[in-house]
Amino acid sequence: MIGKNTYLTGYFPLFAIILFSASFGYYSQGYLVEQLERVGIYRGMTELFSIGRVQVALWFVCALLFFMLFAALKLISDTLVELSLFFFSKESEGDTLNRIRAGSSIFLIGSLCSIVVIQSSVLLPVIFLLSFLVYFFYFVYKASTALTIAGMFGLVFMHLFFWISFSTGVTYSVLKVYKALMSGVMSA
């Protein structure tokens, strides 16, 4: 009964987002505490609240920010998957979407692994990117039955082009803002 229920995997993305957010938030909280100690602000914070409360509050804020980031990436990814299937798939019934639904377990497994390596600044993003790549190959494999050769190349190119452009644009914007902030700080 459970194996045949198509809605069983419906909660996997939410659990994966929560677990990835918790692990990235925990690492970010530790990094943020180090930086606040270096600047001298952390001591003042612990005079007002207990160390545990400050750390939990910082973790919650970091985890919430990562939750929003991962939820936005999930929304963009789902839209891109459906748009690429709209353009390149031979079928219009939605069977391909049902076939790729189980791929959310890849992110769930990756998020469980991220909890195990919560202290590593290298392994956390590697596990996230590895989950993303494994899911992408899973998606292409499952969607390949509904694609022509040209459709498969178009689908892969569309995804690669979008994610490379998106990553480049975000990186460029962050660097421009950082440069503006640093020039403002240096001139003051």
C-alpha positions in Angstrom: 0.0 0.0 0.0 2.7 2.5 1.0 4.9 1.6 -2.1 2.0 2.3 -4.4 1.0 5.6 -3.0 2.0 8.3 -5.4 1.8 11.0 -2.8 4.3 9.4 -0.4 7.2 11.4 -1.7 5.3 14.6 -1.6 6.8 15.6 1.7 10.4 14.6 0.8 11.3 18.1 -0.6 10.0 19.8 2.6 12.0 17.5 4.8 15.1 17.9 2.6 14.8 21.7 2.7 14.4 21.6 6.5 17.4 19.3 7.0 19.6 21.2 4.6 18.6 24.5 6.2 19.3 23.1 9.7 22.8 21.9 8.8 23.8 25.0 6.8 22.3 27.2 9.5 24.3 25.3 12.2 27.5 25.8 10.4 26.7 29.4 9.6 25.8 30.1 13.3 29.3 28.8 14.3 31.0 30.9 11.7 28.9 34.0 12.8 29.8 33.4 16.4 33.5 33.4 15.5 33.2 36.6 13.5 31.2 38.3 16.3 33.8 37.3 18.8 36.6 38.6 16.6 34.8 42.0 16.3 33.9 42.1 20.0 30.2 42.2 19.7 29.5 38.6 20.9 30.7 39.4 24.5 28.1 42.2 24.7 25.4 39.9 23.4 26.2 37.3 26.0 25.9 39.9 28.8 22.3 40.5 27.8 21.3 36.9 27.1 22.7 33.5 27.9 25.2 31.9 25.5 22.7 29.2 24.7 19.9 31.7 23.8 22.2 33.7 21.6 23.4 30.7 19.8 19.9 29.3 19.3 18.7 32.7 18.0 21.6 33.0 15.6 21.0 29.4 14.4 17.3 30.1 13.9 18.0 33.2 11.9 20.6 31.4 9.7 18.4 28.4 9.3 15.5 30.6 8.3 17.5 32.4 5.7 18.7 29.1 4.2 15.2 27.8 4.3 14.0 30.7 2.3 17.0 30.3 -0.1 16.4 26.6 -0.7 12.6 27.0 -1.0 13.2 29.7 -3.7 15.6 27.4 -5.5 13.1 24.6 -5.3 10.4 26.8 -6.8 12.7 27.9 -9.6 13.8 24.3 -10.2 10.2 23.0 -10.4 9.3 25.7 -12.8 12.3 25.1 -15.0 11.6 21.3 -15.0 8.0 21.8 -16.1 8.9 24.5 -18.6 11.6 22.3 -20.2 9.2 19.3 -20.3 6.6 21.6 -21.9 9.0 22.6 -24.6 10.8 19.3 -25.3 8.6 16.4 -24.1 6.6 14.3 -26.6 3.9 13.6 -24.0 1.4 16.0 -22.5 -0.3 13.9 -19.8 2.2 14.5 -17.0 3.5 10.9 -16.8 7.0 12.2 -16.9 6.4 14.3 -13.8 5.0 11.3 -12.0 8.1 9.3 -13.0 10.6 11.9 -11.7 8.7 12.5 -8.4 10.6 9.8 -6.6 13.8 11.7 -7.3 13.1 13.9 -4.4 14.4 11.1 -2.2 17.8 11.9 -3.6 17.7 15.3 -1.9 16.3 13.7 1.2 19.3 11.3 1.4 21.7 14.2 0.7 20.1 16.3 3.5 20.5 13.4 5.9 24.2 13.2 4.9 24.5 16.9 5.5 23.4 16.5 9.1 26.3 13.9 9.5 28.9 16.3 8.2 27.5 19.4 9.8 30.9 20.7 10.9 32.6 20.7 7.5 32.7 23.8 5.4 33.8 21.8 2.4 31.5 18.7 2.6 28.2 20.6 3.2 28.2 22.4 -0.2 29.7 19.3 -1.9 26.9 17.2 -0.6 24.3 19.7 -1.7 25.9 20.1 -5.2 26.3 16.3 -5.5 22.6 15.8 -4.6 21.7 18.4 -7.3 23.8 16.6 -9.9 22.5 13.2 -9.1 19.0 14.5 -9.3 19.7 16.1 -12.6 21.0 12.9 -14.1 18.0 11.0 -12.6 15.6 13.5 -14.1 17.2 13.3 -17.6 17.2 9.5 -17.4 13.5 9.3 -16.3 12.4 12.0 -18.8 14.4 10.4 -21.7 11.5 8.0 -22.6 9.4 11.1 -23.5 12.1 12.9 -25.4 13.6 12.8 -28.8 17.4 13.0 -29.2 17.0 16.7 -30.1 14.6 17.2 -27.2 17.0 15.7 -24.8 19.8 18.0 -26.0 17.4 21.0 -25.8 16.3 20.0 -22.3 19.9 19.6 -21.0 21.1 22.8 -22.7 18.1 24.7 -21.3 18.9 23.6 -17.7 22.7 24.1 -18.0 22.2 27.5 -19.6 19.8 28.7 -17.0 21.7 27.5 -14.0 25.0 28.8 -15.3 23.5 32.2 -16.1 21.6 32.3 -12.8 24.8 31.4 -10.8 26.9 33.9 -12.7 24.3 36.7 -12.3 24.0 36.1 -8.6 27.7 36.0 -8.1 28.2 39.1 -10.1 25.6 41.0 -8.2 27.0 39.9 -4.8 30.5 41.0 -5.9 29.2 44.4 -7.1 27.4 45.0 -3.8 30.5 43.8 -1.8 32.7 46.1 -3.9 30.3 49.1 -3.3 30.2 48.3 0.5 34.0 48.0 0.7 34.6 51.3 -1.2 32.1 53.0 1.1 33.9 51.7 4.2 37.3 52.6 2.9 36.3 56.1 2.0 34.7 56.8 5.4 
